[in-house]
Amino acid sequence: METDTRQAVGLIAWLALGWIALIAFLDTFAIVPVLAPYAKHALSATDAQAGWILSLYSLANLLANFFSGVLIDRVGRRLPMVLSLWAAGALIALYPFASDARTLMVLRALHGATGAVFVPALFALVGEYGRSNRTGAMGGVGALIGLVALLAPPIGGVIARNHGEPVLFWGVAALMVVGGFAAMALHESAHCERRSEATPPIEALQFPALRAAYLLTFGMTFAMGALTFALPVSLAQAGYDAADRGRLFGVLALVSIVLMATLRRAGTLGGARGRAQLGVAFLAAGALGLSLSSAPSGMWSVVVLYGIGFGLTFPAVHLLVFEGAPDTMRGVSLALLHAVYSLGYVLGPAAAGWVGAAAAGYAGALVGVSALILAILQRR
């Protein structure tokens, strides 16, 4: 009976974590594609203001990650996760009530800060609950996030088109609130040690495995950011529409999902560090192909390379950070990982826009290879 109870509690916890993983990235994949057009037609935002509405989320998320990890390590995972999910839901629900672009910018910035709490807390709990097979647990969460990336944009677009953007915002907000209640079903792991004093995030850099993970994460997201800018521009210049872009990004997501869902053994391809390094190598190759291939025929191989690279790297860097950090610094370490993650997605598209779509792949490949070499040079 006691064993059955523990199994039931464990199942409820994994269902809760799975639900939170599904809704945690809905903002990125369901709301963002419709947010800039909404700001322009509903709030009369300029192009610059619409861009800031999108960018402020990432900027606030990046900055808040330097502090959220301290909170997670000192208070625990569950309570900050619950409160941040509820706060995110409340802020998204307020989007339709913004009377001008500046108000929506403030809401986006505050919303970005909430994501800096529940996302690192999610991965910390996945690592702690999945201690018997952390590779499979991280891969499973990554696959769920990939599923959101595949399905949320078209579903969000249909809802916004048929019922209006406010209905989409309120729907996502409700799911976030439900996610907060799901997080209440979780319990702090017995293996989670709380730190009695604040840990400066820079302390994480003293560990070689963490330095390698951060370098590889930056290489991954910079290369992905270059793709998000250059691929649509290249297709548009060649006369292809958004449907072609959607199919290509769909292939990328599918390849990533399959790979993350099937890699279950800890030692596969050299362990977490080996998989992450191999993944960044695939991403760099894909980025190089982005500048060397013609659209759209050559882009199919590019997105397959990107899909393999992302599928290998994303769960591996989270596992590498979780296992490479002391128990009392896992929140700080994972939060810093997501700060680097956001930084790559900020700088990748910016650099691609600066050098132009034709050379964007070269920039992504250069940064990816440089990050890979520096990560390999970190002593084990």
N, C-alpha and C positions, 0 to 999 in steps of 0.2 A: 504493500500500500504506500509506504513512504517513497519507494522508488517511482511508483506511478505518479505521485504528487510532484516529485522533483521533475519528472519528464513533462508533466503538464505545464508547470511553471516555466520550464525551459522553452517549450513550444510557444507559449504566450509571449515570452520575451523576444523570441526570434521573429514572430509575427509582427510585434510592435516595432522592432528594428527595421524589418522589411518595409513596413508602411512608412516609417519616417524617411527611409532611404528613397522611397518613391516620390514623396512630396517635397523633400528637401531641395531639389533642384528644379521644381516646377517654375519658379520665378525665371530662371535662365531660359528654359525651353518652351514654356507656355506663354508667359507674359511679354518677355523682351521682344519677340518678333512683331507684336502689335503695338508696343508702347510708344515708339517714336511717331508712327502715323497718328495714333490717338492724341498725343500731345500737340501735334501740329493742327489737326482739324477741330479738336474739342477745346483746346486751350490757346490756340493761335500762337503756338511756340515757334520761334525761329529755328532754322537748321542747327545753329550753334546751341540753342537751349535744348533742343531734342537730343543732341549728342551728349550734352552734360547730364541730362536725365538718365541716359543709359550708363554713362561713365561713373557717375557719383556712387552708384551701388558698389562697383568694384573698388573704387578708391576708399570708400568708407569701410568696406569689408577688409581690405588690405591693412588699413591702419588699426582697426579694432582687433585683428588677429594678434597683434603684439600684446594685447592685454587680456584677451579672452582665455588664453591658455592658463594664465595665472589663476583666474577665477575657477576654471574647471579643476585644476589640481588642488585648490584650497577648499572649495565648497563641495566638490563631487561632480559627477556627470549629470545625474538625473534632474535635479532641481533647476540648474541653469538651462538645460535642454527644454524642459517644460515651459519655463517662463519666456525663453527666447522664441519658441514656436508660437506661443500665444501672442507675443508682441508682434511677430512677423505677420500673423493673421490679422491683427487689429490695424496695422499700418497699411497692408494691402487693401483692406476693406475701406480705408479712407481715400484711396486713390480717386474714385469717382467724385469725391466731394472737393477735390482741389480746384480752386477757382482760377488759378493761373499757373504758369510754368514754374515759377519760383517755389510755390507751395509744393508742387509735385517733386521738385528737386530735393526739398527738405525731407519729404516722406521717403524718397528713394534712399537718401543717405542714411536715415535712421534704420530703414529696412536692411540695408547692406550691413550695418553693424550687428543686427540680430543674427545674420547668417554666420558671423564669425564665432558664434557661441555654439549653435546646435550642430553644425557640420563637424568640427573637431570632436565634440562630445560624442557624436554618432560613431565615428571611427574608433575612438577610444573604447567605447562599449562593445563594438563589434570585435575588437582585438581581445578584450577581456572575456567576453562570453564565448568566443571561438577558440579558446586556448588549445583545444584538442586538435583543431585543424584550422589554424588562422589563415592559411593560404586559400582554402576553399571559402572561408567566411568573407575575406576581403574580396575575392573574386566574385562571389555571389552578390555582394552589395554593389560592386562595380557594374555587374550585369544588369541589376535593377536600374541603376542610374542611366546606363546605356539605353535601356528600354524606354525610360522617360524621354531621353534625347531623341529617340526614334518616333515616338507616338505623340508627345505633347505638342510640338509645333503645328502639325496639321489639325489636331483636335482643337487646340486653342484658337487657331485661325477660323475654323468652322463656327465655333461658339461665338467669337467676336463678330463674324460676318452675319450670322443668323439672329443673334440675340443682343448684340452690342458689347462693347468692351467692359462696361460696368458689371455685367453678368459674369463675364470671365473672371474679373478681379474678385468678385464676391465668392465665386465658386472656389477659386484657389485659396482665398482667405479661410473659408470654411474647412477645407482640407487641412490647412495648417493648424487650425484650432483642434480638429480631431487628432492630428499628430501629437499635439500637446497632451491630450488625454491618453493617447497610446503610450507616450513616454512615462506617464504615471504608473503604468503597469510594470515598468522596469525596476530592478533593484541594483544598488551599487554592488559591484563584484567584490567578493571577499578578498580578491587579489589586488584590489585598488587601494593603494596607500595614499593618504592625503598629506600634502606638504604643509607644515605649520607656518611657513613664511613665504613671501613672494619670491619667485625665481625669475630673474631677468632673462628674457628670451635668448639673449646672446650667449647664455651659458650652454645652450644646446649645441653651439658650434664647436665646443671642445671635443665632441664625439665624432670620430672619422666617418662612421656609418651614416650619421645624420647629415654631415656636410655633403657626403656623396649623394644622399637622397635629395637634398635641396638643389644641388647642381643638376641632377637628372630631371627633377621636376621642372626647373626653369627651362631646360632644354626642350622638354616635352611641350610645355604650354606656349613657349615662344614659337616653336614650329607649328603648333596648332593655330596660334593666333595669325601667323603668316598665311596659313591656308584659308582661314575664315575671311580674310580680306581679298587675297589674290584669286581664289577659285571663282567666286561670283563675278568679279570684274573681268577675268579672262573669258568666261562663258558669255557674258554680255557683249564683250567686244567681238566675239566670234559669231554673234547673232543668236545665241541660245537663251532660253527664258528661265524663269524661276523653277519651272517643273524639272528641267534638266539638273539644276542645282540641287533640288530636293532629292532626286534619285541618287545623285552621287553621294550626298551626305548620308542618305539612308543606307547605302552600301557600307560606308565607313562605320556607321553605328552597328550594323548587323555583324560585320566581321569582328568588331570589338566585343560585342555581347557574347558571341559564340566562343571566342578565345577566353574571356574572363570566366565564363560559366564552366568551361571544360578543364582548365588548368587547376587541379585540386591538390597535387602533391607538392609538399614544401620544397623538395630538392630538385624539382624540374628545372632544366636549363640553368643550372648553377645557383639555384635559390633565388630569393627576392632580389638581391643585388645583381645577380647575373641576368635575370629576366628584365630588370629595369634598364640595364646597360644595353642589352640586345634590343629592347624596345626603342630606346632613343636612337640607336643605329638605324632601325627601320624608319623612324620618323625623319631622320636626316636624309635618308635615301629618297623618301617620299617628297620631302621639300625640294631636293635637287631636281627630281622629276617634274615638280611643279613649274620650274622655269625652263626645263628642256623639252617637255612634252607639248603637243598641240592639243587644243580643245576641240571637241570633247573626248575624242577617241583615246588619247593618251592619258586622260584624267582618270579613267577607270582603274588603271594600274596604280596611279598615284594614291587614290583613296583607299585601295586595298592595302598598300604599304602603310599608309597612315592608320588604318584600322588595326592592323597587326601591331604597329608600334604603340598605339594608345592602349590596346587591350593587354599588352605585356606590361607596360610601364605604370599605368594608373593604380591597379591594386598592389603592385610590387613596391612602389615607393611608400604607400601607406603602411604596408607590412614592415618594410625596412625601418621606417621611423618608429613604429610601435615597438618593435623588438630591439631597436638600437638605443632606445632611451631608458633611463632608470624609471622604476615604477612611479616615483614622485614627480617626474617631469614629462609624463606622456601627454598631458593636456597642452603644456607649453610647446612641446616638440611638434605635435600635430597642428596646433594653431599656427606655428611658424611655417610649417609646410604649406598651409593654405594661404598664408601671406605671399609666399614665393609663387604659388600657383596663380594667384590673382595678378602678381607683378608680371608674370610671363604673358598672361592674356591681355594686359594693358600695353606692354611694350611691343609684343609681336605684331599686332595690327598697325600700331603707330609706326614702327620701323618699316613695315611693308608698304604703308602709304607713302612714306618718305622716299623710299628707293623706287617705288612704282611696282605695278603688278608683275611686269616681266622679270624683274630682279628679286622679287619678294622671296622666291624659293631659294635663291642663293643665300640670302640673309638668314632664312630659317635653317638651312643646312649648315652654314658657318657657325651659328650659335649652338645648334644641336651637337655638332662634332666637337666644338670647344668644350661644351659642358660635359660631354662624354669623356673626353681625355682627362679633364680635371677631376672628374669623379673616379676614374680608374687610378689616378695618382694618389688619391686619399688612402693612407695606410689603413689596413684592416684592423 
